[in-house]
């Protein structure tokens, strides 16, 4: 879905559900190391890419199927070893969200692999508990945001999808598909860590407008049916 204007507000780029399925299947089949886990998590949670890179083992609760968002990665120079962990800008961005079973399974599998690599590399491993961490030379360090952007562009090319899409587009995609599934605006805002966001509201209203029209049409059809039944009964009575 390319950007369109809704009441003079530009709706950002996002993927339709069929496009998201294609993108994730492309990541599953053609993705590089951890690609599927990274993009599936972004798409199914709506968290920011900086929040994903900052996720630590302590933030994931497999038993409760939740992840806690309380940090974001800052790494403007894209240097693996020179990163800063910041607290989110707003209080509403600090949140705990329920996630589905596959997200938890992906996180658990990454944690198991990280433990294996830590046992092999020992002191060379950057042991700070990052879930979506690098491997190889900088094992244990949080993944660089720029690398995730480059990997997404690669998968978009393979899938034949718009190269204008970015990791943040998956956050907008999560908003649109939650709205399409009937999740309330309040629930979506809480999930995304937004107290108030014009873009999120615009996407939500854009997606739900046809549903509201459909509801009105269904109500009208229902009442029309009752009216027709009433006319038939009156006709039978007069006869």
C-alpha positions in Angstrom: 0.0 0.0 0.0 1.6 3.2 -1.2 0.9 6.5 0.6 -2.4 8.2 -0.1 -4.1 11.3 1.2 -7.0 11.1 3.6 -8.4 14.6 4.4 -5.1 16.2 3.4 -3.2 13.9 5.8 -0.7 11.6 4.1 -1.3 8.0 5.1 2.1 6.2 5.3 3.1 3.2 3.4 2.1 -0.2 4.8 1.5 -3.7 3.5 -1.9 -5.3 2.8 -2.3 -8.7 4.6 -1.6 -10.6 1.3 1.6 -8.6 0.8 2.7 -9.1 4.4 2.2 -12.9 4.0 4.3 -12.8 0.8 7.0 -10.7 2.5 7.3 -13.0 5.5 7.3 -16.2 3.4 10.1 -14.6 1.4 12.0 -13.9 4.6 11.4 -17.6 5.7 12.6 -19.0 2.4 15.2 -16.5 1.2 16.1 -14.7 4.4 19.6 -14.4 5.8 20.4 -15.4 9.4 17.6 -14.2 11.8 15.7 -12.3 9.0 12.5 -14.2 9.6 12.6 -13.8 13.3 13.3 -10.1 13.1 10.6 -9.2 10.5 8.0 -11.5 11.9 8.4 -10.0 15.4 8.2 -6.4 14.0 5.1 -7.2 12.0 3.3 -9.2 14.7 4.0 -6.8 17.6 4.2 -3.3 16.0 7.2 -2.4 18.1 9.8 0.1 16.7 13.0 -1.3 15.2 15.0 0.4 17.9 12.9 -1.3 20.6 13.4 -4.6 18.9 17.2 -4.2 18.9 17.2 -3.3 22.6 15.1 -6.3 23.7 16.8 -8.3 26.4 16.2 -11.8 27.8 14.6 -10.2 30.9 12.0 -8.5 28.8 10.5 -11.8 27.4 8.1 -13.9 29.5 7.4 -17.2 27.7 5.0 -18.4 30.4 2.8 -15.3 30.1 3.5 -14.8 26.3 4.5 -11.2 26.9 7.4 -8.9 26.1 8.2 -5.7 28.0 9.3 -2.6 26.1 11.3 -0.3 28.3 14.4 0.5 26.2 15.3 1.7 22.7 18.7 1.4 20.9 20.5 4.6 19.8 23.4 4.0 17.4 23.6 6.9 14.8 27.0 5.8 13.5 26.0 2.2 12.9 29.0 1.0 14.8 28.3 -2.4 16.4 30.2 -1.6 19.6 29.2 2.0 20.1 25.6 1.9 21.1 23.5 3.6 23.7 20.4 2.3 25.4 17.8 5.0 26.0 14.5 4.9 27.9 11.5 5.6 25.6 10.6 9.3 25.1 7.2 9.0 26.7 5.8 7.1 29.6 3.2 5.4 27.4 6.0 3.9 25.3 7.0 1.8 28.4 4.6 -1.1 28.0 4.1 -4.8 28.2 2.3 -6.5 25.3 0.9 -9.9 24.8 2.3 -11.7 21.8 1.3 -14.8 19.9 2.9 -18.3 20.2 5.1 -18.0 17.2 6.7 -14.7 18.4 7.5 -16.4 21.7 8.9 -19.5 19.9 11.1 -17.4 17.7 12.5 -15.5 20.7 13.1 -18.7 22.7 14.9 -20.3 19.7 17.1 -17.2 19.4 17.9 -17.3 23.1 18.9 -20.9 22.9 21.2 -20.2 20.0 22.7 -17.2 21.8 23.5 -19.4 24.8 25.2 -21.9 22.6 27.4 -19.2 20.9 28.2 -17.7 24.3 29.4 -21.0 25.5 31.7 -21.3 22.5 33.1 -17.8 22.4 33.2 -17.3 26.2 35.0 -14.0 27.1 34.7 -12.8 23.5 31.0 -12.8 23.6 29.3 -9.5 24.5 27.2 -10.9 27.3 24.5 -8.3 28.0 21.4 -10.4 27.2 20.4 -9.0 23.9 17.9 -11.3 22.1 18.3 -10.0 18.5 22.0 -9.8 18.7 24.8 -10.0 16.1 26.8 -13.2 15.5 30.3 -13.8 14.3 32.9 -11.1 15.0 30.6 -9.0 17.1 28.6 -11.8 18.8 26.3 -10.6 21.5 26.2 -7.0 20.4 22.7 -5.6 19.5 21.9 -5.7 15.8 22.5 -2.4 14.0 19.3 -0.7 12.7 20.9 0.1 9.4 21.6 -3.6 8.8 17.9 -4.4 9.3 16.9 -1.7 6.8 19.3 -3.2 4.2 18.1 -6.7 4.8 14.5 -5.6 4.4 15.3 -3.9 1.1 16.9 -7.1 -0.1 13.8 -9.2 0.7 11.5 -6.6 -0.8 13.4 -6.9 -4.1 13.1 -10.7 -4.1 9.4 -10.5 -3.3 8.7 -7.8 -5.9 7.3 -5.4 -3.4 7.8 -1.6 -3.2 11.3 -0.6 -2.2 9.8 2.5 -0.5 8.8 0.3 2.4 10.9 0.4 5.6 11.0 -1.5 8.9 8.8 1.3 10.3 6.2 0.4 7.6 5.7 -2.9 9.5 4.6 -0.8 12.4 2.0 0.9 10.2 1.1 -2.5 8.8 0.4 -3.8 12.3 -1.9 -0.8 12.9 -3.9 -1.4 9.7 -4.3 -5.1 10.2 -5.3 -4.7 13.8 -7.9 -2.2 12.7 -9.1 -4.6 9.9 -9.4 -7.4 12.5 -11.7 -5.2 14.7 -9.2 -4.2 17.4 -10.2 -0.9 19.0 -8.2 2.3 18.5 -7.5 2.5 22.2 -6.1 -1.1 22.3 -3.9 -0.4 19.2 -2.6 2.9 20.7 -1.7 1.0 24.0 0.0 -1.8 22.0 2.1 0.7 20.0 2.9 2.8 23.1 1.1 5.8 21.8 -0.7 8.2 24.0 -1.8 10.2 21.0 -0.7 9.9 17.4 -2.3 11.5 14.4 -0.9 9.0 11.9 -2.2 6.0 13.8 -5.6 7.5 14.1 -5.6 8.3 10.4 -4.7 4.8 9.4 -7.3 3.4 11.8 -10.1 5.6 10.5 -9.0 4.9 6.9 -9.3 1.1 7.5 -12.4 1.1 9.6 -14.5 3.6 7.4 -15.6 0.9 5.0 -16.6 -1.3 7.9 -18.6 1.5 9.4 -20.4 1.9 6.1 -21.0 -1.8 6.0 -22.5 -1.8 9.4 -24.9 1.0 8.4 -25.9 -0.9 5.3 -26.5 -4.1 7.2 -28.7 -2.2 9.7 -30.7 -0.7 6.8 -31.1 -4.1 5.2 -32.3 -5.5 8.5 -35.0 -2.8 9.0 -36.0 -3.0 5.3 -36.6 -6.7 5.8 -38.8 -6.1 8.8 -40.7 -3.4 6.9 -41.3 -5.9 4.0 -42.5 -8.5 6.4 -44.9 -6.0 8.0 -46.3 -5.1 4.6 -46.8 -8.8 3.8 -48.7 -9.3 7.1 -50.9 -6.3 6.4 -51.7 -7.6 3.0 -52.7 -11.0 4.4 -54.8 -9.4 7.1 -56.8 -7.3 4.6 -57.4 -10.3 2.4 
